[in-house]
Amino acid sequence: MAGGRGAVGLLVLLGSLRFQRCGSFNLDVDKPSVFAGPEGSYFGFSVDFFKPQDNQKSDVLIGAPRANTSSSGVVERGAVYSCPWRSSPACQMLQFDDTEDRRNPEGVKMEFKSKQWFGASVRSDGEHILVREHVNLNPGMHFHHNKLRRLQFLCLRL
């Protein structure tokens, strides 16, 4: 009898929920463009279109928030790739910031660029690119002299 009540309760619950219709679309189902990025980089986490002024064709902007960049002291900085739409599957990493963490005169880090998820949000109005990183505080990170450090958010616009 208890099993019957549970089933009836489940039906009442499901019947009371309002299901909204959702859908998706593919731009070209016959000739899809497939892009690939570095393994483990979360390549494809964010996607948008971009049309450079000097180019007649559009590009696809693809965020990879766990990608490693050329900065040797920064781990999983994150990156944004520009991939030519319909002409080539080869993507190029856009250079936004390839500098190391800044330090104050005493050598204490003022920036923490590792694991900041740069490229987690990518947007374009067709002419400009806006990229945002999301702070990911590492549990093993220590605060110096018991002072709180300022949380770091970065938005870049090209």
PEVENUR-V15727 format. One record per residue. RES is the residue in one small letter. OMEGA is omega in degrees with one decimal (none if undefined). Layout:
BEGIN
((RES;OMEGA) (RES;OMEGA))
END
This chain:
BEGIN
((m;-179.1) (a;178.6) (g;178.0) (g;178.1) (r;179.3) (g;179.4) (a;178.6) (v;178.5) (g;178.5) (l;178.2) (l;178.2) (v;179.3) (l;-179.9) (l;178.9) (g;-178.3) (s;178.6) (l;176.5) (r;178.5) (f;177.2) (q;179.3) (r;175.8) (c;-179.2) (g;176.7) (s;179.3) (f;173.2) (n;-179.1) (l;-180.0) (d;-177.0) (v;-178.6) (d;-179.5) (k;-177.0) (p;172.8) (s;-179.4) (v;179.4) (f;178.8) (a;179.2) (g;-178.1) (p;179.7) (e;178.0) (g;-176.0) (s;-172.9) (y;177.3) (f;-178.4) (g;-180.0) (f;175.0) (s;-175.6) (v;173.2) (d;177.0) (f;179.4) (f;178.2) (k;178.3) (p;-177.8) (q;-176.3) (d;-175.5) (n;178.9) (q;-176.9) (k;178.0) (s;173.3) (d;173.6) (v;175.9) (l;-177.0) (i;178.5) (g;176.5) (a;-169.6) (p;178.0) (r;-179.8) (a;172.6) (n;179.3) (t;-177.3) (s;178.7) (s;-175.5) (s;-177.9) (g;-178.8) (v;-176.9) (v;178.6) (e;180.0) (r;-174.3) (g;-176.6) (a;173.7) (v;-179.3) (y;173.5) (s;-177.1) (c;-179.9) (p;179.6) (w;174.4) (r;-176.5) (s;-177.2) (s;176.2) (p;-177.9) (a;-179.9) (c;176.9) (q;176.9) (m;176.1) (l;180.0) (q;176.4) (f;-176.2) (d;-180.0) (d;-179.0) (t;177.0) (e;174.9) (d;175.6) (r;177.4) (r;176.6) (n;-177.5) (p;178.3) (e;178.9) (g;179.5) (v;-179.7) (k;174.7) (m;178.6) (e;177.7) (f;-173.9) (k;179.4) (s;175.7) (k;179.6) (q;177.7) (w;174.1) (f;-177.5) (g;177.9) (a;174.9) (s;178.6) (v;178.1) (r;176.5) (s;174.1) (d;-178.5) (g;-178.9) (e;-179.1) (h;178.0) (i;175.1) (l;-178.9) (v;179.7) (r;172.8) (e;179.8) (h;-178.0) (v;175.6) (n;-178.1) (l;178.8) (n;-178.8) (p;-177.9) (g;-177.0) (m;-177.6) (h;174.9) (f;-177.5) (h;175.5) (h;179.1) (n;177.0) (k;176.9) (l;175.3) (r;-178.9) (r;175.8) (l;-172.5) (q;171.2) (f;-177.1) (l;171.2) (c;178.0) (l;178.5) (r;175.4) (l;none))
END
